[in-house]
Amino acid sequence: MAKSELKTSDNRIKNVDVKKYNVLGADSDNNYFGRMENILHSSNTGMSCYNTFVRFVVGEGLVDKDFGKSIINRKGLTVNKLVRAIAKSIGKTNGIAIHVNYNALGESINFTPVEFSYCRLGINEMEGKIAVYDNWDYSKANKINPKDIVYYDRYSPHSVLKQVDSIELENEELKTLTEKQQEVRKWKKYNGQILWLSPDGSYPLAPFDVVAEDMQTEGNVSRTKRTASASNFMPSQIMVVPKFEDSDEGDTERENFYENVEEFQGDDGIGSIFVLESDSPELEMKLEKVDVQNYDGIQKFTEETVKENIRENRMVPAALLTDKSNSFSGEQVRVAKEYYNDITTDDRSQTSEVLELIFKNYYKKINVSNDYTIEPLKTFNPLIEYAKEIREVISDQSLSLSQKQYVLINLYHVPKKMVDELIEAPSNDLIQ
């Protein structure tokens, strides 16, 4: 679905009843999230904004460091890594999906983040379930295999035992297995649950949906530059040649000639040469340059405009995306960080709430402090705030090493490890 086809921004996702899979499709092609992710990856500014968002949501990590290091599934996933996965999912799709496994007591024992783009809402006999499949976009196979679609119950810890008990066994299993064995078999068949969260209750719009066309435009401009550079910025040309004879020999000559021209231009047709055969008997082969409008100014204006649109939509200060050493002062960067810390406060709070929700039913106590807070990214950097003063201290020959350490640590709040590096290599690039 292209945005240009719509008169307003309302109902950007046309949910479609994909009955044969018992799911509600995400847009008319059931591939809204895959399409939007491709658009995101085509845009340098979009990816920079996305990465900045993730960095600020993750911040300095959980306040309870021991909790953050705790392993929460068999693959070694830690709470810190789960936080990063949640931040990435929010920044990419505005949604969150986490698979939860349980033990026989109905306690959660494993958490695994799931790609939100893999999830679809169940309908009909699968109403209330989440269907998970990794090929809705046909990126891994040219058809959908219904047998590979896994349907999970929605997250509801108090319903686990009831859901397991309701699993139907085959007649042969009922006849040959003891009651205890039947219970074990049901648990083996149980898929667990999916915590599926969306601000809209249904499929959410991607956070960059409104500037998706700007991102596509930026990607198109980049591809245009690549094509131009591949041709060494050669202009398009018309090659006029005498017409080849209509004979077997002439056809062979024509074929060989065109192959040579194609090989000369390369795989991307970098020379942009159009061959024209002329009937004129006096004609000798010649090249004629095709004069086209100079688009450099238009292209530059377009590129700057779409970058600004993308950045403003994501509310990312320019100081966080630009080479700070050349364009912005330390104070401007600090202010930008404080501003974006404030912008991402709700996202950190949402992530903390998700952690608190799922760990309430965990089989063991791994968050002794009961603190799920994520610490915002630190905005103070002594190497930026006191760069001039720190240089003077390091280069002061009248101070001993211990005196320099004392001043840097106590007066300018430089971490000891960094102080040691500065004193050992005062000419390094730690202070810009």
C-alpha positions in Angstrom: 0.0 0.0 0.0 1.5 3.3 -1.0 0.7 6.4 1.0 0.1 8.4 -2.1 -3.0 6.3 -2.7 -4.6 7.7 0.5 -6.3 11.0 1.0 -5.5 11.1 4.8 -3.2 9.4 7.3 -6.2 7.5 8.7 -6.4 3.8 8.4 -3.0 3.4 6.9 -3.1 -0.3 7.5 -6.0 -2.1 5.8 -6.5 -5.2 7.9 -7.6 -8.1 5.7 -9.2 -11.3 6.8 -6.8 -14.0 5.7 -9.3 -16.8 6.4 -7.3 -19.7 5.1 -4.7 -19.1 7.8 -7.1 -17.9 10.5 -5.3 -14.6 10.9 -6.0 -10.9 10.4 -3.7 -9.7 7.7 -1.5 -6.7 8.3 -2.5 -4.7 5.3 -3.8 -5.9 1.9 -0.6 -7.9 1.2 -0.2 -9.0 4.9 3.3 -7.5 4.8 3.0 -4.0 6.3 5.8 -4.5 8.9 8.2 -6.2 6.5 7.7 -3.4 3.9 8.2 -0.7 6.5 11.4 -2.4 7.8 12.8 -2.4 4.2 12.0 1.3 3.9 13.7 2.0 7.3 16.9 0.2 6.1 16.9 2.1 2.9 17.3 5.4 4.7 20.5 6.5 6.4 18.8 9.2 8.4 16.0 6.8 9.4 18.5 4.2 10.6 20.5 6.9 12.5 17.3 8.1 14.3 16.3 4.5 15.0 19.7 3.6 16.5 19.7 6.8 18.5 16.2 6.0 19.9 17.4 2.5 20.9 20.5 3.8 22.6 18.5 6.3 24.7 15.8 3.8 25.7 18.4 1.3 26.8 20.3 4.2 28.5 22.8 3.2 31.1 20.9 -0.1 31.7 18.9 -1.3 34.6 19.5 0.4 38.0 19.7 -3.1 39.5 22.8 -4.3 37.8 22.6 -7.9 39.1 19.0 -8.2 37.8 20.2 -6.9 34.4 22.8 -9.7 34.2 20.4 -12.5 35.1 19.9 -15.2 32.5 16.3 -15.8 31.6 16.2 -18.5 28.9 18.2 -21.6 27.8 20.0 -19.7 25.1 21.7 -17.4 27.6 19.5 -14.3 27.1 20.0 -11.8 29.9 17.5 -9.2 31.1 19.7 -6.5 29.6 19.5 -8.1 26.2 15.7 -8.4 26.6 15.6 -4.7 27.3 17.5 -3.9 24.1 15.2 -6.3 22.1 12.2 -4.4 23.5 13.7 -1.0 22.6 14.4 -2.2 19.0 10.9 -3.6 18.6 9.3 -0.3 19.8 11.5 1.8 17.6 10.8 -0.3 14.6 7.2 -1.3 14.9 5.6 0.4 18.0 4.8 -3.1 19.3 6.3 -5.7 21.6 6.1 -9.6 21.4 7.7 -11.9 23.9 7.3 -15.7 24.1 6.8 -17.1 27.6 7.3 -20.7 28.7 6.0 -22.3 31.9 6.7 -25.1 34.3 4.2 -27.6 35.6 3.3 -25.2 38.4 2.2 -22.6 35.9 5.3 -20.4 36.7 7.1 -18.7 33.9 10.6 -20.1 33.3 11.8 -18.8 29.9 11.4 -15.5 28.0 12.3 -15.0 24.4 11.7 -11.9 22.3 9.8 -12.5 19.1 10.0 -10.4 15.9 6.8 -8.4 16.0 6.6 -8.6 12.2 6.2 -12.4 12.6 3.0 -12.1 14.6 -0.6 -12.0 13.4 -3.8 -11.8 15.3 -5.8 -15.0 15.2 -9.5 -15.0 14.0 -12.3 -17.5 13.7 -11.4 -20.7 15.6 -8.0 -19.1 16.4 -9.6 -16.0 17.9 -7.6 -14.7 20.9 -4.4 -16.4 19.8 -1.2 -15.0 18.2 0.0 -16.7 15.0 3.8 -16.6 14.6 5.4 -17.3 11.2 8.6 -16.0 9.7 7.6 -16.0 6.0 4.5 -13.7 5.7 6.6 -11.6 3.3 7.8 -14.6 1.2 11.4 -13.7 1.9 12.4 -17.3 2.8 10.1 -19.3 0.5 7.8 -18.5 -2.4 4.7 -19.8 -0.6 3.3 -19.9 2.9 3.3 -23.3 4.6 0.4 -23.5 7.0 2.1 -26.3 8.9 4.8 -24.0 10.0 2.5 -21.4 11.5 2.5 -21.7 15.3 -0.6 -20.5 17.2 0.1 -19.3 20.8 -2.3 -18.3 23.5 -2.2 -14.6 24.6 -0.2 -13.9 27.8 -2.3 -14.8 30.8 -0.3 -16.6 33.5 -3.4 -17.6 35.6 -4.8 -19.5 32.5 -1.8 -21.7 31.9 -2.9 -24.8 33.8 -6.4 -24.6 32.4 -5.0 -24.3 28.8 -2.7 -27.3 29.3 -5.5 -29.4 30.7 -7.8 -28.5 27.7 -5.3 -30.0 25.2 -6.9 -33.0 23.5 -4.9 -36.2 23.1 -5.2 -38.8 20.4 -7.3 -41.9 21.2 -4.1 -44.1 21.2 -2.5 -41.8 23.7 -5.6 -42.0 26.0 -5.5 -45.7 25.8 -1.8 -46.4 26.3 -0.7 -43.7 28.6 -1.2 -43.4 32.4 -2.8 -40.3 33.8 0.6 -38.9 34.8 2.0 -39.7 31.3 -0.9 -38.0 29.7 -0.3 -34.8 31.7 3.4 -34.9 30.6 2.4 -35.3 27.0 0.0 -32.3 27.2 2.8 -30.2 28.5 5.0 -31.3 25.6 2.3 -30.2 23.2 1.8 -26.9 24.9 3.3 -24.0 23.0 3.4 -21.4 25.8 2.1 -17.9 25.5 2.9 -14.7 23.6 2.9 -11.3 25.4 1.7 -9.2 22.5 1.4 -5.5 23.1 0.3 -2.7 20.8 -0.8 0.9 21.7 -3.8 0.4 19.3 -5.0 -3.0 20.4 -4.6 -4.1 16.7 -1.7 -3.7 14.4 0.1 -0.4 15.1 1.5 2.0 12.6 5.3 2.0 12.5 6.7 5.1 14.4 8.1 6.5 11.1 5.1 5.7 9.0 4.3 9.4 8.3 7.7 9.9 6.8 8.0 6.6 5.0 8.0 8.3 1.6 10.8 10.7 2.8 12.8 7.7 3.7 12.2 6.1 0.3 13.2 9.4 -1.3 16.5 9.4 0.6 17.1 5.9 -0.5 16.4 6.8 -4.1 18.8 9.7 -3.9 21.5 7.5 -2.6 21.0 5.0 -5.4 21.1 7.8 -7.9 24.5 8.9 -6.5 25.8 5.4 -6.6 24.8 5.0 -10.3 26.4 8.3 -11.2 29.6 7.5 -9.4 29.7 4.0 -11.0 29.7 5.7 -14.4 32.4 8.3 -13.3 29.6 10.8 -13.8 29.6 10.2 -17.6 26.7 11.8 -19.5 24.3 9.6 -21.4 25.3 9.2 -25.0 23.8 8.0 -28.3 26.1 5.8 -30.5 25.1 6.1 -34.1 26.5 3.2 -36.3 26.0 2.1 -39.9 23.2 -0.4 -40.2 24.3 -4.1 -40.1 23.4 -6.2 -43.1 20.3 -8.4 -42.9 22.2 -11.7 -43.3 23.6 -14.4 -41.2 27.0 -12.8 -41.3 25.5 -9.4 -40.5 23.4 -10.8 -37.6 26.6 -12.3 -36.1 28.4 -8.9 -36.5 25.5 -7.1 -34.9 25.4 -9.6 -32.0 29.1 -9.3 -31.3 29.1 -5.5 -31.5 26.2 -5.2 -29.0 27.9 -7.7 -26.7 31.1 -5.5 -26.8 29.2 -2.4 -26.1 27.4 -4.0 -23.2 30.6 -5.4 -21.8 32.2 -1.9 -22.1 29.3 -0.4 -20.0 29.6 -3.0 -17.3 26.9 -4.8 -15.4 25.1 -1.6 -14.4 25.3 0.0 -17.8 27.5 2.7 -16.4 28.1 4.4 -19.7 24.4 4.8 -20.5 25.0 4.3 -24.2 22.1 3.9 -26.6 23.0 2.3 -29.9 21.2 3.6 -33.0 21.6 2.0 -36.4 21.4 4.3 -39.4 20.6 3.6 -43.0 22.9 6.3 -44.3 25.6 4.7 -46.5 28.0 7.6 -45.8 27.7 7.5 -42.0 30.7 6.6 -39.8 30.3 5.6 -36.2 29.9 8.6 -33.9 28.9 9.4 -30.3 26.5 12.2 -29.4 26.1 13.4 -25.9 22.6 13.7 -24.6 22.1 17.0 -22.8 20.0 16.6 -19.7 18.9 19.1 -17.0 21.4 19.6 -14.2 19.7 18.1 -11.2 22.5 18.7 -8.7 20.8 21.6 -7.0 17.4 19.9 -6.9 18.9 16.7 -5.6 20.8 18.5 -2.8 17.7 20.4 -1.7 15.6 17.2 -1.8 18.1 15.3 0.3 18.4 18.0 2.9 14.6 18.4 3.1 13.8 14.7 3.6 16.6 14.3 6.2 15.1 17.2 8.2 11.6 15.7 7.9 12.7 12.3 9.1 14.7 13.8 12.0 11.9 16.1 13.1 9.4 13.3 12.9 11.5 11.1 15.2 12.2 14.2 17.4 15.9 13.6 17.4 18.1 16.7 17.9 20.5 17.4 15.1 23.4 17.5 17.6 22.9 13.8 18.2 23.2 12.8 14.5 25.9 15.1 13.2 29.7 15.1 13.7 29.7 16.9 17.0 33.4 17.8 16.9 32.8 20.0 13.9 29.3 21.3 14.2 28.2 21.5 17.8 29.7 22.5 21.1 29.8 20.2 24.2 27.1 22.3 25.8 24.8 21.9 22.8 25.3 18.1 22.8 24.6 17.9 26.5 21.4 19.9 26.1 20.4 17.7 23.2 21.0 14.6 25.3 18.9 15.9 28.2 16.1 16.8 25.8 16.1 13.3 24.1 16.3 11.6 27.5 13.1 13.5 28.3 11.5 12.5 25.0 12.2 8.8 25.6 11.1 8.8 29.2 7.8 7.1 28.4 9.5 4.4 26.3 11.9 3.5 29.2 8.9 3.5 31.6 6.9 1.2 29.2 9.9 -1.2 29.0 10.2 -1.2 32.8 6.5 -2.0 33.1 6.8 -4.9 30.7 9.6 -6.3 32.8 7.7 -5.9 36.0 4.6 -7.6 34.4 6.4 -10.7 33.2 8.7 -11.2 36.2 5.8 -11.1 38.7 5.1 -14.7 37.8 8.8 -15.9 37.4 9.6 -19.1 39.1 12.4 -17.6 41.2 13.2 -14.2 42.7 15.9 -12.6 40.5 15.0 -8.9 41.2 15.7 -8.7 44.9 15.4 -4.9 44.9 12.1 -5.0 43.1 13.5 -2.0 41.0 12.8 -2.3 37.3 13.9 1.3 36.5 16.2 1.9 33.5 18.8 4.6 34.1 18.7 7.4 31.5 21.8 7.9 29.3 24.3 10.1 31.1 24.6 13.6 29.7 27.7 14.8 31.5 31.0 14.0 30.0 34.0 15.6 31.7 36.2 15.3 28.6 33.7 17.6 26.8 32.7 19.9 29.7 36.2 20.5 30.9 38.3 19.7 27.9 40.5 22.8 28.1 41.1 22.5 31.8 41.9 18.8 31.6 44.5 19.5 28.8 46.1 22.1 31.0 46.3 19.7 34.0 47.8 16.9 31.9 50.4 19.2 30.3 51.4 20.9 33.6 55.0 19.8 34.2 54.9 21.2 37.8 52.4 18.6 38.9 53.3 15.0 39.8 51.3 12.1 38.5 49.5 11.6 41.8 48.6 15.4 41.9 47.2 15.2 38.3 45.2 12.2 39.3 43.8 13.9 42.4 42.8 17.1 40.4 41.2 15.2 37.5 39.2 12.8 39.7 38.1 15.2 42.5 37.9 18.5 40.7 36.8 17.5 37.2 35.1 14.2 38.0 37.0 12.1 35.5 36.7 8.3 36.2 39.9 6.8 37.5 40.3 4.4 34.7 40.0 7.2 32.2 42.5 9.3 34.2 45.1 6.5 34.0 44.6 6.4 30.2 44.9 10.2 29.9 48.1 10.4 32.0 49.7 7.5 30.2 48.9 8.8 26.8 48.3 12.6 27.1 48.5 13.1 23.3 45.8 10.6 22.5 42.4 11.3 21.1 40.4 11.0 24.3 40.2 14.8 24.5 39.0 16.4 21.3 
